[in-house]
Amino acid sequence: MPLKTPSDLKAPQSTRIVVIGAGPSGLAAATRLVEAGFENVLILEAENRIGGRVYTVPFGDNVVDLGAQWCHGEKGNAIYETLRNENRLDLLAHTDEKSTSFKCVRSNKEVLSDNEVLKLNHILTKLVNNDDDLHSYEGSVGAKYTDMFWSEFAKLTDKPDRAIARELFENWKKNQLSGDAADTLFDVAASDKIEFWDCEGDNMLHWKDKGFHSFFNVLLKTENYKTDMGLLGKKVQLNQRVKYIEWQRECDNEIKITLDSGKIILADHIICTVSLGVLQENHEIMFNPPLPLWKMRAINGLKLGIANKFLFEFEKPFEPLDWNGFFCLWRDEDIQALRESEKFWLESVFGFIRVKSQPRLLQGWIIGSHARYMETLSKKEILKSLMWMLKKFLAVTVPEPIKFIRTQWHSNRNFRGTYSFRSLGTDELRTGAWDLAAPLIDEEGKPIVQFAGEATNSHHYATAHGAIESGWREADRLINYYR
């Protein structure tokens, strides 16, 4: 069959493109296409809002981010560079040294001295900065870090107490998991650290008092996307969950999309930006015909983890006032008792921090299987357990909060987790983001179904800027095809 010539192709104005998902990648793809002259673009969003895993809500004195919270880096960061190009860097603020320093508190209320923590942190810093050892390593990050930590600990001439070193190391691993989103570092492959590229510059840029969603106003070129969607106008349809995609029909070249509501939509191209967790749960029934084996291997081989947040609002700023945050170190006897109680899930609540621009708020983190279990509990039960934990660790009087919220990213069927990572199983299957990102094309080379989202990014996965990059990548694929 001969290839289509440019005269055979539809014009950008009439080409029907459906973007599934209005998260960062979907919005990035759609705005790029509209700016390139594609007029028939439709975004289908299953939630009642745009943003995906960027979710800013009113709380306390202004807003908080229940999903993505920081802009990680400057050079090579699509979000930072977009803000710079649009002269909107005023939305971001740099972190200072004080805001990145935390106290380490044991479960008997003992606060470790800064000197003790400094010695051990010196070892931990060496672990994350020693990528050379990981390049030739075939095992898990957890195994490598454990071996390196205790080897370096043995070299110390003035050693801290070994029990304290173990407690701090266990907490540090949980902290690392808040970025990897795995249940344990022993699930994370060394390739996860090698393939990920950090963006140079401040990796904890915060969004002042307007939240991460203020970036969407810049992306959409509007003052307030909640009242005016700017570039996308009325092209975004909320509460529209896709049920089936018939992407290879013999009767014609159209793609048939069936929504949960029963509504049918026809398209020439689809850019699917749903989360990896949604693909893992639904791809077998969602796509007809079934996806190719190489695509299914990528979907099932990559992993999506979970990190959840707790947010407390107090009448007054949380004390001690000179602490920016604190990490919770469980002593052996206390962790054993905890594991035998109904509060066992608190083991994975590794620390609490102050929220920038919100001095009356305190934010906690929980990761892994305990985060998923926490989502099954009532808000009242969770708050009661967390207050017990705060009182167990802190010597100061802990006041009752006036407001409390928690996130539930795994329970939400439109997400099923927070961000992706590369496991040992991923390496075993010899798959990766490149397979997930590869489009399904017809015999003439036309992209039929394309995939975007943070999990499809080979080097900036698990980030909002990685999601943005992937949306632009797929938009450019279509732009170049029609060009």
N, C-alpha and C positions, 0 to 999 in steps of 0.2 A: 504494500500500500504506500503510495507516495506521501511524502511529508507535506503538510499544509504550507502554502506560501503566505506571506503577509496579507495578500489580498483576500485569502480565504478566511482569515481570522475575524472574529467580532471586534467591533470598536470598543475601546475602554468604556465609552458611555453606556453601552448596552450589555456588556458582559455582567452576568449575574454572579456575584461573589457573596457567599454566606460565611460569616465568621462566627464560630461557636464559642461563646465565652467572652465576657466583657471585663476580663482582668487586664493587667498591664500588657500582656502579649497581644490579646485581642484588640485592645484599644490602639496599641502601637501599629498593628497591621492595618486596621481600618483607616486610621488617620493618614497613614502613608499612602494608601491606595486612593483615598479621596483627593489628597493633594496632588497625586499624579494624574488625575482626570477620570478615575473610575467613579461613575455616578451611581451605579446599581449595586451598592454595598449594603448588606443587612447584617446586623449583629444580633444573635440570639443569646440571651442571658437567662440562666435558670433561676438566679436569685432575684430579689426585688430591688437590687441596687447594682451599680457598676463597681468595679474595683477588685473583684476576686479576693485573693489573699492579702490585698491592701485594704484595710477596713478601719476607717477613722470614725469614732462615735463621740458624741458629747458626753463628758464625764468630769466631775470636779469643777474646776474654775474655767475650763475650756474644753479641750478634746483629748482623747487618748487613742493610740493605735493598737487595735486588737490583733492585727497581723503584722506585716512588715513595719519596722519601727525606725530604722536608721538608713541613711545613705552610706553605703560601704565603699569609701574611697572616692578619689577625684579623677586622676588620670586614667583614661580608658573606661570610665564609668558612664554609661549611656545617659543615666538620669542626671548626674552632675553636669555633664557636658551640654545636655539640653538646656538646663537651667542657666548655665554660663552663656550659651548662645542667645538665649532670650532675655539676658540681663535680669534674671530672677534668682540669683544666688542669695538674695536677701531672705529667701524662705528658709535657708539653712544656717545653722550655727555650729561652730567647732566645739569639740569637747576640750576640757582643760584637765590638767594632771590630777586635780582633786576629784573630779567626777569619775575617774577610772580607778581610784583606790578604794579598796574594800577591807573591812575587818573580817577576820576569821574567828568564829565563835563555836566552841564545843558544846555538846548537849548537856554539860553540867554548868553552863553559863560562863565558863572560863574564856576570856578573850586572849587570843594568841598575841604575843608581842610582835611589833613590826619587824624586829630583828629576826625572830624565828621564821616568820612568813617570808622575809626577803631571801633567806638562805635557800628555802625550798622553791620559791618562785624562780630563783636563778636556774635551778635544774629544769623546771617546767618550761621556761623560756627556751632553753637549749633544745628541748624535745620538739617544739613546734617550728623551730628555725633550722632543724637539721634534716632537710629534705633529701640530702645526698644519700643518707642511709636507706631511705624509703625507696629510692629508684631501683635498687637491686633486691628489694625485699618482696617476697611472694605471699606473706601472711597478712594478718589483720593489723590495723593501726593499734588496737588495744594490746596485742601481744608485743609489738615493737616498743610502744611507749612504756609498758610495764618493765620490760627488760632494761631499757635505757634509764628509766627513773632509778631503779634500785642499783644499777651499776654506778650511776653518778652519785647516788646517796652514799655508797660505800667509800667513795673517794673523799668525802668531807672529813676534815680533821676535827672540827668542832660540831659533832652531829647533834641535831635536835632529837628529842625522844622519838623512837621508831614508831610508836603507836600514833603519835601526832602526825608524823610524816605520812603514815598510811591513811589516816583520816583526811588529811588535806589532799592527798593524791586521789582518793576516791571522789571527793567533792569536785576536784578539778576535772576529772573525767566526765562527770555529769555536766559540768559547765561546757566542756567541749561538745557534748552531745546536743546542747541547745543550738549549736550551729550545724551539726551533722544530721540531727533528727533521727538517729538510729536508736534502737533500744539499748545497745551496748557498743562500745568501741571495738569489741571483738567481732562485730558484724561488718565493720567498715574496712574496706580494702585499702591497702597502701596507695593504690592508684587514685583513690578519691582525693588524697592530698596532693598527689603529683599533677593530676589533670586540672585541678582548680587553680585559677589565676587570681591572685589578689590585685586589687586596683591600688595604685600608689596614692598616698595621702591619708588624710584622716578617715579611719574606717568606722567611726562612730558619729558621723555628722547627724545632728538631730533637727527636727522640723519645727523648732521653736514652739509657738502656741497654736499652730494651724494644722498640724498633722500631715501625714504622708499624702493624704488625698489631695492636698493643695497642688501636688505635681500634675494631677489630671487636668486642672484648669490650664496649666501651661501647655500640656500635650494637646488638649482639645482647642486651645486658643479661645478661651472664654473667661469671663470674670467669675462665674459660679456655675459649674456644670449641673447642679441640682435644678437650676431654673432655665439654663440654656446650654445645650450640649455642643455648642460651637460648631466645629468642623463636621460633626456627625449628625447634627440636627435631629431629625426623627428617625434616623437609621438604626437606633438601638431599641430593641423590644425586650422588656423585662418579663420575668416569670414565664419564660418560654424554654422548657426543658426538652432537649432532643431525645427521642426514643429510638428511632431507627434511621439509618442512612443507607439507602440503596445506591451504591456508588458505581455499579457496573451493570447497566441495564441494556439488554439486547435490543429493545424496541427503539431506543433513541440514545442520544448522547447526554441526556439530562440526568442530573443527580436528584433523587427524590428523598426529601427529608420529612420524616413524620414526627410531629411533636407529641408530647404526652396528652395534649388537649385533643389530638386527632387531626389537627390542622396539617395540611400538606404544603410544602414549599419546594419549588424546583430551582435548581442552580446549575451553573456551569463549573464552578469551583467551590471547594469548601476549605476553610482554614480552621482546623480543629485545635482549640487551645485549652480544652478541659484538662484538669489535673491528671497526673499519672495515676493517682488513686482511683479516679473515676474510670479511666481507661482499663485498669486492672479489673475492676468490678464488673464493667459493662461491655467490654469490646466484643465478647462472643455473641451477644444478642444485639448489640448496637449496629454492627456493620454487616451488610449483606451485599455481595458474598463475604465470607469471612476474610479477615485480613491475612496477608501472606505470612507464612511461617516465620520469616526473618523479622517481620514487624511484631508479631506476637512474642517472639523471643526477647525483643527489646523491651516491650511493655512489661513482661513478667520478670525479666532479669534485673531491670533497674528497681530501686526501692524508694518508697515514700515513707518518711518517718513523721513523728509528731512532737511538737513542743507547744505547750499551752501556757497561758498567763493567768495570774490572779491580780486584781486591782482593788486596793482598799482606799477609801476616802475617809480622812479623819477630820475632826474639828480643827485641830492644830497640826503643824508639821510634826512628823514622827520623830521621837527621840531615840538615841542620842542625836542631837542636831548636827554634830560635827562628823557623823558617819554618812557617807554617800550610799552605802549599802553594806550588806554582810552576807557571808557564806556560812552555811550550817554544816558543821562537822560532827558526825555521829560517833560517839565512843562505842566500843564493842558491846559492852553490857546493855547500853541503851538501844542500839540498833537491833539486838536480839529480842529485847522486850517489845520493841515496836513491831517487828515482823510477826510476832505472835498475837498482835492486837488487830482490831478492826481498822486502825489507822495506818496499816502497813504501807499504804500508798504514799505516805508522807516522805518515805525514804528518798523519793525522786524529786522532792521539792528542794532544790540545792541552794537557793539564795533569794534575797530580796534587795531591790534597789529603789532609789528615789527616782521619780519621773521628772525629767527636765521641764521647766516652766510650770510645774505643778508641785509646789513644796508640801502640800497636804496629802499627797498620794504616796502609796507604797506599792511596788509591783513585785510579784513573785513569779517564779518559773518552775515548771514541772515537765519532765521528758519521759519518753518511752512507754512501756506497757502500763506503768502506773498512771501516766497521763490519760491513756485510753480508759482505764478503769475509773479514774476520777470523773470522767464525763458521764458515767452512769449514775452518779450520786446526786442527791438533791443539793441545791445551792446552800440551804441551811446546814446540812450535814458537813459540807465542805468548809464553810466558814467556821463552824464550831471546831473542827479538827485543826485548821490553820491557826486559829487563835490559841489553841492548846500548844501548838508547836512554837509560836512566837513567845509565849510565856515560859516555855521550857528552856529556850535558848537565851532569852534576854533577862538581865538583872533589873532593868527599869520596869516601871509600871506600864503595861500595855493597855491602852484605851480601846474601847469598842469602836469599830468603824461606823460611820453614818451611812456608808454605801459600800457595796461590794459587787463585783462582777467577775466571771471566769469565762474563758473561751472553751469552745467545743469543736475544734476543727476536724476531729476524726468522725464524730457522730453525724456531721453534716454530709448528706449523700452527694452534695455538689462539690466536695473537696476530698474527704477521706484522709486528710493529713495536711502537713504544712509544706515540706520541701523534700527534694530527692537527694539520694546519696548513692555511691557505688559500693556494693557489697562484694564479698568474696564470691558469691554466686554470680554476680554480674561479670566478674572476670572469668569465672569458670565457663560461662556461656559465650565468652568472647563477643559481647555485645556492648552497647553504650549509647550515648546521646545521639551519635551520628546515625544509628539505625532508627531511633525514634523520630529523628528530624527528617529522614528521607521521605519524599513525597511518593504517593501512589500515582503513577502516570499511565496514560494509555499508549497504544501502539505507535501513536504519532508524536509521542514526547510531551503531550499536554498534561500539566499537573491537574489531577482530579481531586485528590484529598491531600491536603498538606497538614503538617503538625507543627505547633509552636507551643511555647511555655517554658518555664525554667528548666524542666527536666530534659528538654531537647537541646539545651545549650551545653556544648562540650567543655567549656571552661569557666562559665559564670553561672553554673547551676545553683539552685538554692538561694537565688537572689532576685530581687525585683528588677535590677538593671539587666540581669541575664534574660529575664522574661521579655523585657522591652526589646532587647537585641534580637531575640528569636522572632518577635512579631515583625520587626523591620525586615528580617531575613526572608520571611515568607512573602511579605508584600513585594519585596524587590524581585523575588522569583517570578511572580506574575507580571510585574512591570516589565521585566526583561523579556519574558516570553512574548508579550504582545508588542514590545518594541521591535 
